[in-house]
Amino acid sequence: MSASAITLSFWVRSSLTGTFGGALINNAANRCYPFSYSISSANTWTKATITIAGDTSGTWTTDNSIGIGLRLGLGTGATYSGTSGAWAAGDFVQPTSTVSVVGTNGATFYITGVQLEAGSTATEFERRPIGTELALCQRYYQKRISDAYATGVVGQAYSTAAAYGSVSFTQEMRASPNIGLASTGSALNTISFMSSAATHPATIGTIVAANIGVNGFQLTATGYTSGFTAGNASVLYRYGSGEVWNASAEL
């Protein structure tokens, strides 16, 4: 089995000097790589860069659980200390013979700019605008939160007992998502459609999401007894405040 190298980099500062350490570990906590780095000047920001050969053993998850974990050792006993610079079948926090920050009264330890990358080269830490980060997150998850009686989806009644409306995502999602909807009904904190020929609370049947894609989906509501008029505008809204729908395209 082939595996690629990865490179860990970060900036660190401590009131102590010497050899410090940490470990990368898998989700099952039975495969890890203890690593070490040095701080030669107290209270001075130092960049640590550690290149780690790919592991060809163990199980590494690729779903939404922990794929690879990073541990930074601040002091641990022999049970959770291993050999530096080698993959091991164990549950280690750091290498042996490293500085114990917690063992020194009043010691300080700061860390920032942590980055784990494929390959053997550490690039500069990328600081992205909040708008960029939000758009990247919305590829995986979006939701609509409504204040009391605020409009959720504008649509149309297509019979006296049914209505539909389309939802467009703010950001194209990673894949066609799973859609979650608030409960339907006529009580507070449920969702319902309303049109010019209907009043709320209305007795309704079901609201379902259909034609789901990376850019949006369609909501169809059936089973109304409040007398819609085909062709009239309709509005999906929450009777009270809270979530109307959510879309999840997690790995």
C-alpha positions in Angstrom: 0.0 0.0 0.0 1.4 3.4 -1.0 1.1 6.5 1.2 2.1 10.2 0.8 4.1 12.3 3.1 2.5 15.1 5.0 4.0 18.2 6.6 2.9 19.8 9.9 3.9 23.4 10.6 3.0 25.9 13.3 4.4 28.8 15.4 5.2 28.1 19.0 6.4 30.2 22.0 7.3 29.0 25.5 9.0 30.3 28.6 10.9 27.0 28.5 13.5 25.7 26.1 14.5 22.3 24.9 12.9 19.5 22.9 9.1 19.4 22.8 6.8 17.0 21.2 3.4 15.8 20.0 1.9 13.0 17.9 -0.4 12.4 15.0 -3.0 9.6 15.7 -5.8 7.8 13.9 -9.4 7.7 14.9 -9.1 4.3 16.7 -6.1 5.6 18.7 -4.0 2.5 17.8 -1.7 4.0 15.2 0.4 7.1 15.8 3.5 9.1 15.0 5.3 10.8 17.9 7.3 13.8 16.7 9.7 16.3 18.3 10.7 19.9 17.7 13.0 22.4 19.4 12.6 25.8 21.1 16.0 27.3 21.6 15.0 30.8 22.8 12.6 31.4 25.7 9.6 33.6 25.0 10.4 33.9 21.3 8.2 32.8 18.5 9.7 29.8 16.7 8.4 28.1 13.6 8.3 24.3 13.8 8.1 22.2 10.7 7.8 18.4 10.7 7.6 16.3 7.6 6.1 12.8 8.2 6.3 9.8 5.9 3.0 8.3 5.0 1.8 5.4 7.1 1.2 2.2 5.2 -0.5 0.4 8.1 -3.5 1.0 10.3 -7.0 2.2 9.5 -7.6 5.9 8.5 -11.2 7.0 8.2 -12.3 9.3 5.4 -15.8 10.2 6.6 -17.0 12.9 8.9 -15.4 11.2 12.0 -11.8 12.0 13.0 -9.5 11.2 10.0 -6.2 12.2 11.7 -5.8 13.8 15.1 -3.0 16.1 16.3 -1.8 16.0 19.8 0.6 18.5 21.4 2.3 17.1 24.5 2.7 19.4 27.5 3.9 16.6 29.7 3.0 12.9 30.0 4.2 9.7 31.6 6.0 6.8 30.1 2.8 4.9 29.2 1.8 7.5 26.6 5.4 8.3 25.4 6.9 6.7 22.3 9.9 6.8 20.0 10.2 10.0 18.0 10.1 10.0 14.2 8.5 6.6 13.6 5.0 5.2 13.1 3.9 2.9 15.9 1.0 0.7 16.9 0.1 2.6 20.0 -1.7 5.5 21.7 1.1 8.0 22.4 0.9 11.7 23.1 4.6 12.7 22.6 8.1 11.2 22.4 10.1 10.2 25.4 12.5 12.7 27.0 10.7 15.9 26.0 10.0 19.0 28.0 7.2 18.9 30.5 5.4 22.2 30.5 2.9 21.2 33.2 5.8 20.1 35.3 7.2 23.6 35.7 5.2 26.0 37.9 4.3 29.2 36.0 5.5 27.9 32.6 3.8 29.3 29.5 3.1 27.8 26.1 1.5 29.4 23.1 0.8 28.1 19.6 -0.8 29.5 16.4 -0.8 29.1 12.7 -1.2 25.3 12.8 -1.3 23.7 9.3 -1.2 20.1 8.1 -0.5 19.7 4.3 0.0 17.0 1.8 3.6 16.8 0.6 7.0 17.6 2.1 6.9 21.4 1.9 5.3 23.7 4.4 3.6 26.7 2.8 2.8 30.0 4.5 -0.3 29.9 6.7 -3.3 31.2 4.7 -5.5 33.7 6.4 -8.7 33.8 4.4 -11.5 36.5 4.6 -14.5 35.5 6.6 -16.7 35.6 3.5 -14.4 33.0 1.8 -14.5 30.7 4.9 -18.3 31.0 5.0 -18.7 30.1 1.4 -16.4 27.1 1.8 -18.5 25.9 4.8 -21.7 26.4 3.0 -20.6 23.8 0.4 -21.3 21.3 3.2 -24.1 22.8 5.3 -26.8 25.5 4.9 -30.0 26.3 6.8 -32.8 28.8 6.9 -33.6 30.4 10.2 -36.8 32.5 10.4 -37.8 35.1 12.9 -41.4 34.9 13.9 -43.6 34.8 10.8 -40.8 35.8 8.5 -41.0 34.7 4.9 -39.2 31.4 4.2 -40.0 30.4 0.6 -42.3 32.2 -1.9 -44.1 29.8 -4.2 -47.5 29.1 -5.7 -50.6 27.1 -5.0 -51.4 24.6 -7.8 -54.7 23.3 -6.5 -57.1 24.0 -3.6 -55.1 21.7 -1.4 -51.5 21.9 -2.5 -48.7 24.4 -3.0 -45.0 24.4 -4.0 -42.0 26.6 -3.9 -38.3 26.5 -4.9 -35.3 27.1 -2.6 -32.0 28.3 -4.0 -28.8 27.7 -2.0 -26.6 30.7 -1.2 -23.6 28.6 -2.3 -23.4 25.6 -4.6 -23.1 22.6 -2.4 -20.5 19.8 -2.5 -23.1 17.2 -3.6 -26.8 16.9 -3.5 -27.6 17.3 0.2 -29.9 15.6 2.6 -32.8 18.0 3.5 -34.2 18.4 7.0 -37.5 20.2 7.6 -39.2 21.6 10.6 -42.4 19.8 11.7 -45.6 20.6 9.8 -48.8 21.5 11.5 -50.9 24.3 12.9 -49.2 24.8 16.2 -46.5 27.2 17.3 -43.1 26.5 15.8 -44.3 24.4 12.9 -44.0 25.3 9.2 -46.9 25.9 6.8 -47.8 27.4 3.5 -50.2 30.4 3.4 -51.9 32.0 0.4 -54.4 34.8 -0.2 -57.1 32.2 0.1 -55.8 30.6 3.3 -55.4 31.6 6.9 -53.0 30.4 9.4 -53.0 28.2 11.4 -54.1 25.8 8.6 -54.7 22.1 8.8 -52.1 20.6 6.4 -50.9 17.2 5.3 -47.2 16.9 4.4 -44.3 19.0 3.1 -41.6 17.2 1.3 -38.4 18.2 -0.4 -38.0 17.0 -4.0 -35.7 17.6 -7.1 -32.8 18.1 -4.8 -29.5 19.2 -6.4 -26.4 21.1 -5.6 -28.0 24.5 -6.2 -31.4 24.0 -4.5 -34.5 22.0 -4.1 -38.3 22.1 -4.4 -40.8 22.0 -1.5 -44.2 20.5 -2.2 -47.0 20.7 0.3 -50.2 18.7 0.0 -53.3 17.9 2.1 -54.4 21.4 2.9 -58.0 21.9 4.0 -57.9 25.7 4.1 -59.0 26.3 0.5 -56.1 27.5 -1.7 -56.8 28.9 -5.1 -54.8 27.4 -7.9 -52.4 30.0 -9.3 -52.3 32.2 -6.3 -49.0 33.1 -4.6 -48.1 31.1 -1.5 -45.6 31.6 1.2 -43.8 28.9 3.3 -43.1 30.2 6.7 -42.6 29.1 10.3 -45.4 29.8 12.7 -42.9 31.2 15.3 -39.2 31.6 15.1 -36.5 29.0 14.4 -35.2 26.7 11.7 -37.3 26.2 8.5 -35.0 23.8 6.6 -31.4 22.6 6.6 -29.3 21.0 3.9 -26.3 18.8 4.7 -23.8 17.5 2.2 -21.2 16.3 4.8 -18.7 13.7 3.7 
